[in-house]
C-alpha cells in the first residue's frame, strides 16, 4: 500500500506528525528518496509535490494521499475526500494593492484587470461566478510580488496570517475558498486488492482525529458520593464505574474535552471525588 504525502512545504511536517500519531513512521530520512518504507509492514510513503498528489491518487499510483483541499479542487481530479484533518487550514483570497480605494469585489465589475495565481481553475470559476472580467496570469512561484513587478494588478493566492500580503503592499478583498488538510482516495479504492489495509489505515486516522482535544479522567469515589459525582460528569456515552476491592469506594472513568477539563475536575472534586488522574488519549476508534 502506498500513501502519497508532500515532499516539502507547509503541510509536510504536520502530515508526518499526524502519521506518527497513527503509528506510521518512515524508516528512512533520505531527502532524495521518493518512496520510503514505514513502521507498518506493507505500507510505503510516496514523497510528491503537494499539488501533484490528487492526480497521482486518481491515476492509482498511490492508494491514498494527504494534501490540501485547495489542490483537490484545483486539480479537478476524480478523487474522494475520505478524512478531513485539523491542520493545514488556510484561505485562498483575492488580494489587491492597498492603494486601491475599494472594499468590495463588486467594484471590480466592468474593469479589465490581470490576476496572477497558481490556482488557475479555482480563479476561473470564482471570476465567472462573480461576473469579473480578468486575464489570469498563471504562475508557479510567489504571487505576492507580481503586482509590484507590473506582471499583474491583483492576485489570488493562499493566505495563513496575511503578513506576507502586507509586506508586499496588498490587502485581501474577498475569500475565494477555505482550505485544510485532507486524506484522499481513488474513487475505486474499495475494489482494490489493498482495500482491507486501506480501510484499517483510515480507521486509525479517524481514531486519531476523534481523540484530538479529549482527555481520559480517572477518579476514586466513596460509595456515599457516587451519585453526586456521576451526575456532575460528562462522558461520550456514560461514565464507567467499577468497585474497588476491599473498599466501599468506586473507580470512575470518563472522557472530557480538554477545554472543559478545569470545570469538570472542579465539579467532580466538589461532589466528593478524589485521587483524580488525567491521561492523554491517542485514538478513539468508533
C-alpha positions in Angstrom: 0.0 0.0 0.0 1.3 3.5 -0.9 0.4 6.8 0.8 1.3 9.9 -1.1 2.5 12.8 1.1 4.0 16.2 0.5 7.8 16.2 -0.1 8.1 19.8 1.2 6.1 22.8 2.1 3.8 23.9 5.0 1.9 20.6 5.1 4.9 18.2 5.2 5.8 18.3 8.9 2.1 18.3 10.1 1.5 15.3 7.9 4.5 13.4 9.2 3.4 14.2 12.8 -0.1 13.0 12.1 1.1 9.7 10.5 3.3 9.2 13.5 0.2 9.5 15.8 -1.4 6.9 13.6 1.6 4.7 14.1 3.0 5.0 10.6 6.6 6.3 10.8 9.2 6.5 7.9 12.1 4.2 8.4 14.5 6.3 6.3 15.1 10.1 6.1 16.9 10.4 2.8 15.6 13.6 1.2 16.4 12.2 -2.3 14.3 9.1 -1.8 10.8 9.2 -3.4 9.5 6.0 -1.8 10.1 5.3 1.9 9.4 2.1 3.9 7.5 2.6 7.2 7.0 1.0 10.6 3.8 -0.6 9.2 4.6 -3.8 7.2 3.5 -3.3 3.6 2.9 0.4 3.9 5.1 2.8 2.0 5.2 6.6 1.8 5.5 8.3 -1.7 7.0 11.8 -1.5 5.4 14.0 -4.1 4.7 17.7 -4.7 1.6 18.6 -2.7 -0.2 19.8 -5.9 0.5 16.6 -7.8 -1.0 14.3 -5.1 -4.6 14.4 -6.3 -3.7 13.4 -9.9 -1.3 10.7 -8.6 -4.1 9.2 -6.5 -6.6 9.5 -9.3 -4.2 7.5 -11.6 -3.9 4.8 -9.0 -0.1 5.4 -8.5 -0.9 5.7 -4.8 -3.7 4.2 -2.9 -4.4 7.2 -0.7 -2.8 10.6 -0.3 -2.7 13.6 2.1 -2.9 17.0 0.5 -4.7 20.3 0.7 -8.4 20.7 -0.2 -7.4 23.6 -2.4 -5.2 21.3 -4.5 -8.0 18.8 -4.8 -10.4 21.5 -6.1 -7.7 23.0 -8.4 -6.7 19.6 -9.9 -10.3 18.6 -10.8 -9.1 15.1 -10.1 -11.7 12.3 -9.6 -10.9 11.5 -6.0 -12.8 11.3 -2.7 -12.0 13.3 0.4 -12.0 10.5 3.0 -10.9 12.2 6.2 -10.9 16.0 6.9 -7.9 16.9 9.0 -7.5 19.6 11.6 -4.3 21.1 10.2 -3.2 22.9 7.1 -6.0 25.5 7.5 -5.7 28.5 5.2 -7.7 30.7 2.9 -7.4 31.3 -0.8 -8.1 35.1 -1.2 -8.4 37.7 -3.9 -5.9 40.4 -2.9 -5.4 43.9 -4.4 -3.0 46.8 -3.8 -3.6 48.7 -0.6 -3.6 51.9 -2.7 -6.9 50.8 -4.4 -9.8 52.6 -2.7 -12.2 49.6 -2.9 -13.7 47.4 -0.3 -15.9 45.0 -2.3 -15.4 42.7 -5.2 -18.5 44.2 -6.9 -16.3 47.3 -7.5 -14.2 45.3 -9.9 -17.1 44.6 -12.3 -16.6 46.3 -15.6 -12.9 46.7 -15.2 -10.2 44.9 -17.2 -7.6 43.6 -14.7 -4.8 41.0 -14.6 -4.8 38.4 -11.8 -1.7 36.3 -11.0 -2.3 32.9 -9.5 -1.2 29.3 -9.4 -4.8 28.3 -8.9 -6.0 28.7 -12.5 -9.1 26.6 -12.3 -10.2 28.0 -8.9 -9.7 31.6 -10.2 -11.5 30.9 -13.4 -14.6 29.5 -11.6 -14.5 32.3 -9.0 -14.3 35.1 -11.5 -17.0 33.7 -13.7 -19.3 33.2 -10.7 -18.8 36.9 -9.7 -19.0 38.2 -13.2 -15.5 39.7 -13.1 -13.6 40.1 -16.4 -9.9 39.4 -15.8 -6.9 38.0 -17.6 -5.5 35.2 -15.5 -1.7 35.2 -15.3 -0.7 31.6 -14.4 2.4 31.4 -12.3 4.2 28.7 -10.3 6.1 30.9 -7.9 5.4 33.6 -5.4 2.3 35.6 -6.4 2.7 38.5 -3.9 5.5 40.1 -5.9 3.7 40.1 -9.2 1.8 43.4 -8.8 4.9 45.3 -7.8 6.7 43.8 -10.8 4.0 45.0 -13.1 3.1 41.5 -14.1 -0.4 41.7 -12.6 -2.8 44.0 -11.0 -4.0 41.6 -8.3 -3.5 38.1 -7.1 -5.5 35.0 -5.9 -3.3 33.1 -3.5 -3.2 31.1 -0.3 -3.0 33.1 3.0 -2.4 31.9 6.5 -1.8 35.1 8.5 -1.8 37.9 5.9 1.7 39.1 6.9 3.2 38.4 3.5 0.4 40.4 1.8 1.1 43.4 3.9 4.8 43.3 3.3 4.1 43.5 -0.5 1.5 46.3 -0.2 -1.5 44.1 -0.7 -4.8 43.6 1.1 -7.4 40.8 1.0 -10.5 41.9 -0.8 -12.6 38.6 -0.8 -12.3 35.0 0.3 -12.3 32.6 -2.6 -12.3 29.2 -0.8 -11.3 27.7 2.6 -8.6 25.1 2.6 -7.5 22.4 5.0 -5.6 19.1 5.0 -7.5 16.1 3.7 -6.9 12.4 3.2 -8.0 11.5 -0.4 -8.6 8.2 -2.2 -9.2 7.0 -5.7 -12.9 6.5 -6.3 -12.4 2.8 -6.7 -10.2 2.2 -3.7 -12.8 -0.1 -2.1 -12.5 -2.5 -5.0 -8.7 -2.8 -5.0 -6.5 -5.5 -3.6 -5.4 -3.2 -0.8 -8.9 -2.2 0.3 -8.8 -4.0 3.6 -5.4 -2.4 4.6 -6.6 1.0 3.3 -9.7 0.7 5.5 -7.6 -0.2 8.5 -5.4 2.9 7.9 -8.4 5.1 7.5 -10.0 3.7 10.7 -6.8 4.5 12.7 -6.6 8.0 11.1 -10.2 8.7 12.1 -9.4 7.4 15.6 -6.6 9.9 15.9 -8.9 12.7 14.8 -11.7 11.7 17.2 -9.2 11.7 20.1 -7.9 15.2 19.4 -8.7 17.6 22.3 -10.1 14.8 24.6 -8.7 13.6 27.9 -9.4 10.5 30.0 -10.1 11.1 33.6 -9.8 8.5 36.4 -11.0 9.2 40.0 -11.9 7.3 43.2 -15.3 8.0 44.7 -16.7 6.8 48.1 -20.0 5.0 47.8 -21.9 7.8 49.5 -20.7 10.4 47.0 -21.1 8.2 43.8 -24.5 9.5 42.6 -23.4 13.2 43.1 -20.1 12.6 41.2 -21.7 10.8 38.3 -24.3 13.5 37.8 -21.6 16.1 37.5 -19.6 14.3 34.8 -19.7 14.5 31.0 -19.0 11.3 29.0 -19.1 10.0 25.4 -21.9 7.7 26.5 -21.8 7.5 30.3 -19.0 7.2 32.9 -17.6 3.7 33.5 -17.5 2.6 37.1 -16.0 -0.4 38.9 -16.0 -1.2 42.6 -12.6 -1.1 44.3 -11.6 -4.3 46.1 -11.8 -4.3 49.9 -13.3 -0.9 50.0 -16.7 0.9 49.9 -15.5 3.0 47.0 -15.6 3.1 43.2 -13.2 3.9 40.4 -14.9 6.2 37.9 -13.6 6.7 34.4 -14.9 9.4 32.0 -13.8 11.3 28.9 -14.0 15.1 28.6 -12.9 17.8 26.1 -9.7 19.4 27.2 -11.3 22.8 27.1 -13.8 21.6 29.8 -11.1 20.0 32.0 -10.8 22.6 34.7 -14.6 22.8 35.2 -15.0 19.0 35.1 -12.3 18.5 37.8 -13.7 21.3 40.0 -17.2 19.8 39.9 -16.1 16.3 40.5 -13.9 17.3 43.4 -16.7 19.4 44.9 -19.0 16.4 44.6 -16.7 14.1 46.5 -14.2 12.6 44.0 -10.5 12.3 45.0 -7.2 10.8 43.5 -8.1 12.4 40.2 -5.8 11.3 37.3 -5.9 12.8 33.8 -4.4 11.0 30.8 -4.0 11.7 27.1 -6.0 9.7 24.6 -4.2 8.5 21.5 -7.1 7.2 19.5 -10.9 6.8 19.7 -12.0 4.1 17.3 -15.7 4.2 16.7 
